Amino acid sequence: MRMKHFVALLYMAMGLVQLRGDSGDNLLDPSFLEMFVDELPQMPKIKGYEINNGVPVAGNLTIGIYDTTWKFHRDLPPTRVFAYGTCKESATVPGPTIEALQGTPTYVTWLNFLPSQHFLPWDPTIPTAIPPSGVPTVTHLHGGVQPPTSDGNSLAWFTASFAYTGPHFSSPVYYYPNFQLPGNLWYHDHALGLTRVNLLSGMIGTYQITSPHLEGPLGLPSGPEYDRHLVIFDRDFRVDGSIYMNSTGNNPDIHPQWQPEFFGKAIIVNGKAWPFLTVTRRKYRFRILNASNARFLHLYLSKAYGLHFTHVGSDTNYLRRPTVSRKFLLAPSEIADVIIDFSLSTTNEVILRNDANYPFPDGDSTDHITGTVMKFIIKPDKVQDPSWIPRTLLELPIPLPYEAAKIRYITMYEYTANADEPTHLFLNAKSFKEPVTETPKEGTSEIWKIINLTEDNHPLHIHLGAFTVLEQRNMSDVEEFKSCMEHVNDAVKCGLEKYLTQEVFAIPKHERGWKNVFKMKPKVVTTILVRFKPLGSEAQYAFDVTAEPGYVYHCHILDHEDNEMMRPMKLVH
């Protein structure tokens, strides 16, 4: 046994390892956990369709959320989690990957088997689902093109055995048409005011729409060994292995528990802290999801002489053609679909690292602990590699800004108390429950100008609609403009155009496709073209997008979304 490992176990046994946090929390110092001792897991896979006489037909799945335990590291005791699975014994963190087939619907019955109380602290002073008993949950398929009743509205929550339900609850059976183009999605809890604690407890999983006739000719790496999901998130643990979340807010007189961002010291990939993966000298495909509550990831390969990332997709959609990077930034909830060709490496080991400040962009720097993600161990011998990277990928619609039916202005506000500590965040100075103001017409596109008046970078997520980024432009005299907006809340009346500078930020090539999340830089105006019609060949959606309860858009820093950086959106005919 290595000395460092022995000392860690000794300290854990004595209860002496304590870091920041509330008194008596006995936080584990993650530096006592040895890195690269757990192999990267493959999450269980379940098919969202069936084959009947050689023909694919709709699949019917039942997936529950269970109160169970999970081993995040070889040397950590089992950790209590709330996890997705087809049964309690098979529940995992992340949950199973659902493999759907383009054009073949998937029906999922989401069930709640959680206890009467949450094991993590939550704040009743922010807008929250608070039933008399039970942990509320509702699952959202992020990136999915689905009816409003199957979108996982925050007010469609329910507790175990449906003892209590939210005002928008209709059925636990969700219909996912899967008519959209192939790509990467993920599912997670979306209960009002509890998204951050429910995801911290383990309620995340990946969903993949495949299309053999579209994707097969691309020749990309395929098969379970060479095509892998990497779900990255951060956590803190106590010495007993339990997940830690601070129970004291930054404004305890206003919000006793809520804090503006959660950051954990341990970096988890596919449910293991700093795992390793042994690879051969050939191309691998990695579908990388940042499932953190608030941590941005600026990913690169250290000691990676000759290696780079080839991007083939961003969020849910393929790019039109591959593009290369040495480093890329991934906000919470973003997905990067990349190829790494390990045959180009001049070394036998490569570390995937992260150097994004937290909070991003002007927070603390990463260190050896928070800046390390996982290790690739590269076998020395060359192998045959039948895969390739094509010059072009899938043909998607070309953005046509001149066809936009409307221009909307979406302003991001952060409000603070006397100590300049955040108390809540709004979009367009409105709370979540105020009447809907965004009512796009089905079948149209709109230009949205996102005005970020805060100090943070906010990953904006729009349900249903796909969008492309047209421009990011810096602002001058921001405080003057902000003062006007705080009184008038009208970007046109406050003369937005005169505050825009000539400084335009380049959009990374790998993020110029159709997305559902994008990073809104602080004190910058980001112009996006939002499409409210399918990206495929269909002229209209295969369901009623105007039905209740509609959709939402929000910041995907979960602590912001919960308090109340989220607004309703209702499509109309």
C-alpha positions as CSV (number, residue, x, y, z in Angstrom):
1,M,0.0,0.0,0.0
2,R,1.4,3.4,-0.9
3,M,2.1,5.8,1.9
4,K,-0.2,8.5,0.6
5,H,-3.0,6.0,0.4
6,F,-2.3,4.7,3.9
7,V,-2.3,8.2,5.3
8,A,-5.6,9.1,3.6
9,L,-7.3,6.0,5.1
10,L,-5.9,6.8,8.5
11,Y,-7.1,10.4,8.4
12,M,-10.5,9.3,7.1
13,A,-10.8,6.8,10.0
14,M,-9.8,9.4,12.5
15,G,-12.2,12.0,11.0
16,L,-9.3,14.6,10.8
17,V,-9.6,15.6,7.2
18,Q,-11.6,18.9,7.2
19,L,-11.6,21.7,4.8
20,R,-13.9,24.7,4.2
21,G,-17.6,24.5,5.0
22,D,-20.0,24.7,7.9
23,S,-18.6,23.7,11.3
24,G,-18.4,20.0,11.9
25,D,-18.8,19.1,8.2
26,N,-15.6,16.9,8.2
27,L,-14.9,17.6,4.5
28,L,-12.6,15.3,2.8
29,D,-9.4,16.8,1.3
30,P,-9.5,15.4,-2.2
31,S,-5.7,15.4,-2.4
32,F,-5.8,12.3,-0.2
33,L,-7.6,10.4,-3.0
34,E,-5.1,8.9,-5.4
35,M,-5.8,9.8,-9.0
36,F,-6.1,7.3,-11.9
37,V,-6.8,4.2,-9.8
38,D,-10.4,3.7,-11.1
39,E,-11.0,2.6,-14.7
40,L,-13.4,4.8,-16.7
41,P,-16.8,3.1,-16.5
42,Q,-19.1,2.5,-19.5
43,M,-22.6,3.4,-18.4
44,P,-25.3,0.8,-19.0
45,K,-27.1,1.2,-22.4
46,I,-30.7,0.6,-23.1
47,K,-32.5,0.7,-26.4
48,G,-35.3,3.1,-26.9
49,Y,-36.8,1.1,-29.7
50,E,-37.7,-2.5,-30.5
51,I,-37.3,-4.6,-33.6
52,N,-40.5,-6.4,-34.8
53,N,-40.0,-8.7,-37.9
54,G,-36.9,-6.7,-38.8
55,V,-38.6,-3.4,-38.6
56,P,-37.9,-0.9,-35.8
57,V,-41.0,0.0,-33.7
58,A,-41.6,2.4,-30.8
59,G,-39.9,1.4,-27.6
60,N,-41.5,1.6,-24.1
61,L,-39.1,2.1,-21.2
62,T,-39.7,2.4,-17.5
63,I,-36.9,4.3,-15.7
64,G,-37.0,5.1,-12.0
65,I,-35.1,7.4,-9.6
66,Y,-33.8,5.4,-6.7
67,D,-32.4,6.1,-3.3
68,T,-29.2,4.0,-3.4
69,T,-25.4,4.2,-3.1
70,W,-22.5,4.7,-5.6
71,K,-18.7,4.3,-5.3
72,F,-17.1,7.5,-6.7
73,H,-13.6,6.3,-5.8
74,R,-11.8,3.2,-4.8
75,D,-10.9,4.6,-1.4
76,L,-14.2,6.4,-0.7
77,P,-17.0,4.7,1.3
78,P,-20.2,4.2,-0.7
79,T,-22.0,7.5,-1.3
80,R,-25.7,8.0,-0.9
81,V,-27.2,9.1,-4.2
82,F,-30.5,9.5,-6.1
83,A,-29.9,7.7,-9.3
84,Y,-31.7,6.7,-12.5
85,G,-32.1,3.0,-13.5
86,T,-34.4,0.4,-14.7
87,C,-34.4,-1.0,-11.1
88,K,-32.7,-0.1,-7.9
89,E,-30.0,-2.7,-8.3
90,S,-29.0,-1.3,-11.8
91,A,-29.2,2.4,-11.0
92,T,-26.0,4.3,-11.7
93,V,-24.5,7.8,-11.7
94,P,-24.7,8.8,-14.4
95,G,-27.8,6.9,-15.3
96,P,-28.1,4.5,-18.3
97,T,-27.6,5.8,-21.8
98,I,-30.8,5.6,-23.8
99,E,-30.0,4.7,-27.5
100,A,-32.9,6.0,-29.6
101,L,-33.4,5.6,-33.4
102,Q,-34.1,8.5,-35.6
103,G,-37.7,8.5,-36.7
104,T,-38.8,5.8,-34.2
105,P,-40.5,7.1,-31.1
106,T,-39.5,6.3,-27.5
107,Y,-41.9,6.3,-24.7
108,V,-40.4,6.6,-21.2
109,T,-42.4,6.2,-18.0
110,W,-40.4,8.1,-15.3
111,L,-41.0,6.9,-11.8
112,N,-40.1,8.4,-8.5
113,F,-39.0,6.0,-5.7
114,L,-37.4,8.7,-3.5
115,P,-37.9,9.1,0.3
116,S,-39.9,11.6,2.2
117,Q,-37.0,14.0,2.6
118,H,-33.9,15.1,0.6
119,F,-30.4,14.2,2.0
120,L,-29.0,17.5,0.7
121,P,-29.9,21.0,2.1
122,W,-32.3,23.1,0.0
123,D,-33.7,26.6,0.3
124,P,-37.4,27.2,0.8
125,T,-37.1,30.9,0.3
126,I,-36.5,30.7,-3.4
127,P,-39.4,29.6,-5.7
128,T,-39.4,25.8,-5.0
129,A,-41.6,22.8,-5.3
130,I,-42.5,22.1,-1.7
131,P,-45.0,19.2,-1.2
132,P,-46.1,18.2,2.3
133,S,-43.8,15.2,1.9
134,G,-41.5,13.6,-0.6
135,V,-38.7,14.7,-3.0
136,P,-40.2,16.3,-6.2
137,T,-38.7,15.3,-9.5
138,V,-39.5,15.8,-13.2
139,T,-37.2,14.8,-16.0
140,H,-36.2,17.0,-18.9
141,L,-34.6,15.6,-22.1
142,H,-32.1,18.4,-22.9
143,G,-31.9,19.0,-26.6
144,G,-35.0,17.0,-27.3
145,V,-37.7,18.1,-29.8
146,Q,-40.8,16.9,-27.9
147,P,-44.3,18.0,-27.0
148,P,-44.7,20.5,-24.1
149,T,-46.3,17.8,-21.9
150,S,-43.1,15.7,-22.4
151,D,-40.6,18.5,-22.0
152,G,-40.2,18.2,-18.2
153,N,-41.7,21.5,-17.2
154,S,-40.5,22.7,-13.8
155,L,-44.0,22.7,-12.5
156,A,-44.8,19.2,-13.8
157,W,-43.1,17.6,-10.8
158,F,-44.3,14.6,-8.8
159,T,-43.3,12.7,-5.6
160,A,-43.2,9.0,-4.9
161,S,-46.4,7.1,-5.9
162,F,-47.7,10.4,-7.3
163,A,-48.8,11.3,-3.8
164,Y,-48.3,15.0,-4.6
165,T,-47.9,16.6,-8.1
166,G,-47.2,20.0,-9.4
167,P,-49.7,22.2,-11.2
168,H,-48.5,21.2,-14.7
169,F,-48.3,17.5,-14.1
170,S,-50.3,15.4,-16.6
171,S,-48.7,12.0,-16.9
172,P,-45.4,10.1,-16.0
173,V,-45.3,8.7,-19.6
174,Y,-43.2,10.9,-21.8
175,Y,-43.3,10.8,-25.6
176,Y,-40.0,11.4,-27.5
177,P,-40.7,11.4,-31.3
178,N,-36.9,11.2,-32.2
179,F,-37.7,12.8,-35.6
180,Q,-34.8,15.2,-35.2
181,L,-31.4,14.7,-36.7
182,P,-29.0,12.3,-35.0
183,G,-26.9,13.6,-32.2
184,N,-26.2,13.8,-28.4
185,L,-28.8,14.7,-25.8
186,W,-29.0,14.2,-22.0
187,Y,-31.7,13.9,-19.4
188,H,-31.8,15.4,-16.0
189,D,-34.1,16.6,-13.2
190,H,-35.9,19.9,-13.7
191,A,-38.0,20.3,-10.6
192,L,-38.7,23.9,-9.6
193,G,-36.0,25.3,-7.3
194,L,-34.5,21.8,-6.8
195,T,-32.6,21.3,-10.0
196,R,-29.2,22.1,-8.4
197,V,-29.7,19.7,-5.5
198,N,-31.3,16.9,-7.5
199,L,-28.5,16.9,-10.1
200,L,-25.9,17.0,-7.3
201,S,-27.5,13.9,-5.9
202,G,-27.0,12.0,-9.2
203,M,-30.0,12.7,-11.4
204,I,-28.3,12.8,-14.8
205,G,-27.9,10.5,-17.8
206,T,-27.2,10.6,-21.6
207,Y,-29.5,10.0,-24.5
208,Q,-28.3,9.4,-28.1
209,I,-30.3,9.5,-31.3
210,T,-28.7,7.4,-34.0
211,S,-29.3,7.2,-37.8
212,P,-27.4,4.3,-39.4
213,H,-28.2,5.5,-43.0
214,L,-26.9,9.0,-42.3
215,E,-24.1,8.3,-39.9
216,G,-22.7,5.0,-41.3
217,P,-21.2,6.6,-44.5
218,L,-19.3,9.1,-42.3
219,G,-16.9,6.4,-41.2
220,L,-16.4,7.9,-37.7
221,P,-15.1,5.6,-34.9
222,S,-18.0,3.4,-33.8
223,G,-18.7,0.5,-31.4
224,P,-18.7,0.6,-27.6
225,E,-14.9,0.5,-27.3
226,Y,-14.2,3.4,-29.7
227,D,-17.3,5.6,-29.3
228,R,-17.7,6.7,-25.7
229,H,-19.6,9.2,-23.6
230,L,-17.7,11.2,-21.1
231,V,-19.9,12.9,-18.5
232,I,-17.9,15.3,-16.4
233,F,-19.0,17.0,-13.2
234,D,-17.6,18.2,-9.8
235,R,-18.4,17.1,-6.3
236,D,-17.3,17.6,-2.7
237,F,-17.4,14.7,-0.2
238,R,-17.2,14.3,3.6
239,V,-14.9,11.7,5.1
240,D,-17.8,9.3,5.3
241,G,-18.2,9.4,1.6
242,S,-21.4,11.5,1.6
243,I,-21.9,14.3,-0.9
244,Y,-21.4,17.7,0.6
245,M,-23.3,20.9,-0.2
246,N,-22.9,24.0,2.0
247,S,-26.0,24.6,4.1
248,T,-25.4,28.3,4.7
249,G,-26.2,30.9,2.1
250,N,-24.1,33.8,1.1
251,N,-27.0,36.1,2.3
252,P,-28.4,33.9,5.1
253,D,-30.8,36.6,6.3
254,I,-32.4,36.5,2.8
255,H,-31.7,33.0,1.6
256,P,-30.6,30.7,4.5
257,Q,-29.1,28.1,2.1
258,W,-28.9,29.3,-1.5
259,Q,-25.5,30.3,-2.9
260,P,-24.8,31.7,-6.4
261,E,-22.6,28.8,-7.6
262,F,-21.6,25.4,-6.4
263,F,-18.1,24.2,-7.0
264,G,-16.6,20.8,-5.9
265,K,-13.0,19.9,-5.6
266,A,-13.2,16.4,-6.9
267,I,-13.6,16.0,-10.7
268,I,-15.8,13.1,-11.7
269,V,-16.0,11.4,-15.1
270,N,-18.7,8.8,-15.7
271,G,-19.1,8.5,-11.9
272,K,-15.5,8.0,-11.0
273,A,-13.0,10.6,-9.6
274,W,-10.1,11.1,-11.9
275,P,-10.4,7.8,-13.8
276,F,-8.1,6.3,-16.4
277,L,-8.8,4.8,-19.8
278,T,-6.5,2.5,-21.7
279,V,-6.6,3.2,-25.4
280,T,-4.9,1.8,-28.5
281,R,-3.1,3.9,-31.1
282,R,-6.1,4.7,-33.3
283,K,-9.1,7.2,-33.5
284,Y,-11.6,7.4,-30.7
285,R,-14.8,9.3,-30.5
286,F,-15.7,11.1,-27.2
287,R,-19.1,12.7,-26.6
288,I,-18.2,15.0,-23.8
289,L,-20.9,16.5,-21.6
290,N,-20.3,19.1,-18.9
291,A,-22.9,18.1,-16.3
292,S,-21.5,20.4,-13.6
293,N,-23.8,22.7,-11.7
294,A,-21.7,25.8,-12.4
295,R,-18.1,24.8,-13.3
296,F,-16.9,25.7,-16.8
297,L,-14.3,23.3,-18.4
298,H,-11.5,24.6,-20.6
299,L,-10.2,21.3,-21.8
300,Y,-6.9,20.4,-23.2
301,L,-4.5,17.4,-23.4
302,S,-1.3,17.8,-21.4
303,K,1.9,16.0,-22.6
304,A,-0.1,15.6,-25.8
305,Y,2.6,16.1,-28.4
306,G,1.0,15.7,-31.7
307,L,-2.6,15.3,-30.4
308,H,-5.6,17.6,-30.9
309,F,-9.4,17.5,-30.9
310,T,-11.3,17.1,-34.1
311,H,-14.8,18.4,-33.5
312,V,-17.7,16.7,-35.4
313,G,-20.6,18.0,-33.3
314,S,-21.7,20.7,-30.8
315,D,-24.5,20.1,-28.4
316,T,-27.2,18.1,-30.1
317,N,-26.2,18.5,-33.7
318,Y,-23.4,17.6,-36.1
319,L,-21.3,20.3,-37.6
320,R,-21.3,20.8,-41.4
321,R,-17.6,19.9,-41.5
322,P,-15.0,18.8,-39.0
323,T,-12.9,21.5,-37.3
324,V,-9.7,21.2,-35.1
325,S,-8.8,22.7,-31.7
326,R,-6.1,22.3,-29.1
327,K,-8.3,23.7,-26.3
328,F,-12.0,24.3,-26.1
329,L,-14.4,25.8,-23.5
330,L,-17.4,23.8,-22.3
331,A,-20.1,25.5,-20.2
332,P,-22.4,23.6,-17.9
333,S,-24.8,21.5,-20.0
334,E,-22.8,21.9,-23.3
335,I,-21.7,18.8,-25.3
336,A,-18.6,18.6,-27.5
337,D,-18.5,15.6,-29.9
338,V,-14.8,15.1,-30.7
339,I,-12.3,12.7,-32.2
340,I,-8.9,12.0,-30.7
341,D,-6.4,10.1,-32.9
342,F,-4.0,8.5,-30.4
343,S,-1.8,7.1,-33.1
344,L,-0.4,10.7,-33.4
345,S,0.8,10.7,-29.8
346,T,4.6,10.7,-29.1
347,T,4.0,9.6,-25.5
348,N,2.3,6.7,-23.8
349,E,0.3,8.7,-21.3
350,V,-1.9,11.8,-21.8
351,I,-3.8,13.8,-19.1
352,L,-7.1,15.5,-19.9
353,R,-6.9,18.8,-18.0
354,N,-9.0,21.9,-17.3
355,D,-7.9,25.4,-16.6
356,A,-11.2,27.4,-16.5
357,N,-11.4,29.8,-13.6
358,Y,-14.3,29.4,-11.2
359,P,-16.6,31.2,-11.3
360,F,-16.0,31.8,-14.9
361,P,-14.4,34.0,-16.2
362,D,-12.8,35.9,-13.3
363,G,-12.9,33.5,-10.4
364,D,-10.2,31.3,-8.8
365,S,-7.6,29.5,-10.9
366,T,-7.6,25.7,-11.0
367,D,-4.9,23.8,-9.2
368,H,-3.5,20.2,-9.6
369,I,-6.7,18.8,-8.1
370,T,-9.4,20.8,-9.9
371,G,-7.4,21.1,-13.1
372,T,-7.1,17.4,-13.6
373,V,-9.9,15.4,-15.3
374,M,-8.7,11.9,-16.3
375,K,-5.8,10.0,-17.8
376,F,-5.4,8.2,-21.1
377,I,-2.9,5.3,-21.1
378,I,-1.8,4.7,-24.7
379,K,-0.7,1.2,-25.6
380,P,2.6,1.3,-27.6
381,D,1.8,-0.9,-30.5
382,K,0.2,0.4,-33.7
383,V,-3.2,-1.1,-34.6
384,Q,-5.4,-1.2,-37.7
385,D,-8.0,1.6,-37.7
386,P,-10.9,1.3,-40.2
387,S,-12.4,4.6,-39.2
388,W,-11.8,8.0,-40.9
389,I,-12.7,11.6,-40.6
390,P,-14.7,12.8,-43.6
391,R,-14.3,16.3,-45.2
392,T,-18.0,17.0,-44.7
393,L,-20.5,15.7,-42.2
394,L,-24.3,16.3,-42.3
395,E,-26.0,19.0,-44.3
396,L,-28.0,21.2,-42.0
397,P,-30.1,24.3,-42.9
398,I,-28.1,27.5,-43.6
399,P,-28.9,30.3,-41.1
400,L,-30.9,33.0,-42.9
401,P,-31.1,36.1,-40.6
402,Y,-33.0,38.1,-43.1
403,E,-35.9,35.7,-42.8
404,A,-36.3,36.4,-39.0
405,A,-39.9,37.3,-38.2
406,K,-39.0,39.3,-35.1
407,I,-36.2,40.8,-33.1
408,R,-36.3,40.2,-29.3
409,Y,-34.1,41.7,-26.5
410,I,-33.3,39.4,-23.6
411,T,-31.5,41.2,-20.7
412,M,-29.7,39.3,-17.9
413,Y,-29.8,41.0,-14.5
414,E,-28.2,40.1,-11.2
415,Y,-29.5,41.6,-8.0
416,T,-27.4,42.0,-4.8
417,A,-27.9,42.8,-1.1
418,N,-26.1,45.6,0.8
419,A,-22.9,43.4,1.1
420,D,-22.9,43.2,-2.7
421,E,-23.7,39.5,-2.5
422,P,-26.2,38.1,-5.1
423,T,-29.7,37.6,-4.0
424,H,-31.4,36.5,-7.2
425,L,-31.1,36.7,-11.0
426,F,-33.8,37.6,-13.6
427,L,-34.2,37.6,-17.4
428,N,-35.8,40.8,-18.6
429,A,-36.3,41.8,-15.0
430,K,-39.1,39.3,-14.6
431,S,-39.6,36.3,-12.3
432,F,-40.3,32.8,-13.6
433,K,-44.0,32.9,-12.7
434,E,-44.8,36.3,-14.3
435,P,-46.9,36.0,-17.5
436,V,-45.2,34.8,-20.6
437,T,-43.7,37.5,-22.8
438,E,-41.8,35.4,-25.4
439,T,-44.4,34.0,-27.9
440,P,-42.7,32.9,-31.1
441,K,-44.8,31.8,-34.0
442,E,-44.3,28.1,-35.0
443,G,-42.5,27.8,-38.3
444,T,-40.6,31.0,-38.0
445,S,-37.1,32.2,-36.9
446,E,-36.3,35.1,-34.6
447,I,-33.3,37.1,-33.8
448,W,-32.6,37.4,-30.0
449,K,-30.2,39.9,-28.7
450,I,-29.0,38.7,-25.4
451,I,-27.7,41.6,-23.2
452,N,-25.6,40.4,-20.3
453,L,-25.4,43.1,-17.6
454,T,-23.8,40.8,-15.0
455,E,-20.2,39.9,-14.2
456,D,-20.8,36.2,-15.0
457,N,-20.7,34.2,-18.2
458,H,-24.2,32.6,-18.4
459,P,-24.8,29.5,-20.6
460,L,-28.3,30.2,-22.1
461,H,-30.4,27.2,-22.9
462,I,-33.5,27.4,-25.0
463,H,-35.9,24.5,-24.9
464,L,-37.2,23.1,-28.3
465,G,-35.6,25.8,-30.5
466,A,-32.2,25.4,-32.1
467,F,-30.1,28.5,-32.6
468,T,-26.9,29.7,-34.2
469,V,-24.7,32.5,-33.0
470,L,-24.5,35.4,-35.3
471,E,-22.3,37.9,-33.3
472,Q,-20.9,38.7,-29.9
473,R,-20.2,42.5,-29.5
474,N,-18.6,44.3,-26.6
475,M,-20.4,47.2,-24.9
476,S,-19.1,50.6,-23.7
477,D,-20.4,52.7,-20.8
478,V,-22.2,49.6,-19.4
479,E,-23.0,51.1,-16.1
480,E,-24.8,54.0,-17.8
481,F,-26.8,51.7,-20.0
482,K,-27.5,49.4,-17.0
483,S,-28.8,52.4,-15.0
484,C,-31.3,53.2,-17.8
485,M,-32.4,49.6,-18.1
486,E,-33.0,49.3,-14.3
487,H,-35.5,52.2,-14.6
488,V,-37.0,51.6,-18.1
489,N,-36.2,47.9,-18.9
490,D,-36.4,48.6,-22.6
491,A,-33.2,48.1,-24.7
492,V,-34.5,50.2,-27.6
493,K,-35.6,53.1,-25.4
494,C,-32.3,53.0,-23.6
495,G,-30.5,53.2,-27.0
496,L,-28.7,49.9,-27.0
497,E,-27.1,50.5,-30.4
498,K,-25.1,53.5,-29.3
499,Y,-23.4,51.4,-26.5
500,L,-22.2,48.7,-28.9
501,T,-18.5,49.0,-29.8
502,Q,-16.6,47.8,-32.8
503,E,-15.0,45.0,-30.7
504,V,-16.5,41.8,-32.0
505,F,-15.5,38.4,-30.5
506,A,-14.8,35.6,-32.9
507,I,-17.1,32.6,-32.5
508,P,-15.0,29.4,-32.3
509,K,-15.4,27.4,-35.5
510,H,-16.6,24.3,-33.6
511,E,-19.5,26.4,-32.2
512,R,-20.8,27.9,-35.4
513,G,-23.4,25.2,-36.0
514,W,-26.9,24.8,-34.6
515,K,-26.8,24.8,-30.8
516,N,-29.2,24.7,-27.8
517,V,-26.7,26.3,-25.3
518,F,-24.3,29.1,-25.7
519,K,-22.0,31.1,-23.4
520,M,-23.2,34.7,-22.9
521,K,-20.1,36.7,-22.1
522,P,-20.4,39.4,-19.4
523,K,-21.1,43.0,-20.5
524,V,-21.5,41.7,-24.1
525,V,-24.4,41.6,-26.5
526,T,-24.8,38.2,-28.1
527,T,-27.0,38.0,-31.2
528,I,-28.5,34.6,-32.0
529,L,-30.9,33.3,-34.7
530,V,-33.5,31.0,-33.1
531,R,-35.3,28.5,-35.3
532,F,-38.8,27.4,-34.2
533,K,-39.2,24.7,-36.9
534,P,-37.4,21.4,-37.3
535,L,-33.9,21.2,-38.6
536,G,-34.6,18.2,-40.7
537,S,-36.7,17.9,-43.8
538,E,-40.0,18.1,-41.9
539,A,-42.0,21.3,-42.6
540,Q,-43.5,21.4,-39.2
541,Y,-43.3,19.6,-35.8
542,A,-45.0,16.3,-35.5
543,F,-47.0,17.4,-32.4
544,D,-48.8,20.5,-31.1
545,V,-46.0,22.9,-29.9
546,T,-48.6,25.4,-28.8
547,A,-50.1,23.1,-26.1
548,E,-49.8,23.8,-22.4
549,P,-47.6,24.2,-20.4
550,G,-45.3,25.5,-23.1
551,Y,-41.5,25.7,-22.9
552,V,-38.9,27.7,-21.1
553,Y,-35.5,29.3,-21.6
554,H,-32.9,29.8,-18.8
555,C,-29.4,30.0,-17.6
556,H,-27.9,26.6,-17.2
557,I,-25.8,27.5,-14.2
558,L,-28.2,25.5,-12.0
559,D,-28.0,27.8,-9.0
560,H,-29.0,30.7,-11.2
561,E,-31.8,28.8,-12.9
562,D,-33.2,27.9,-9.5
563,N,-33.2,31.5,-8.3
564,E,-34.9,32.6,-10.9
565,M,-33.0,33.0,-14.1
566,M,-35.7,31.2,-16.1
567,R,-38.7,32.4,-18.1
568,P,-41.6,30.7,-19.8
569,M,-42.0,30.6,-23.6
570,K,-45.2,29.8,-25.4
571,L,-45.3,29.1,-29.1
572,V,-48.3,30.2,-31.1
573,H,-49.7,29.4,-34.6
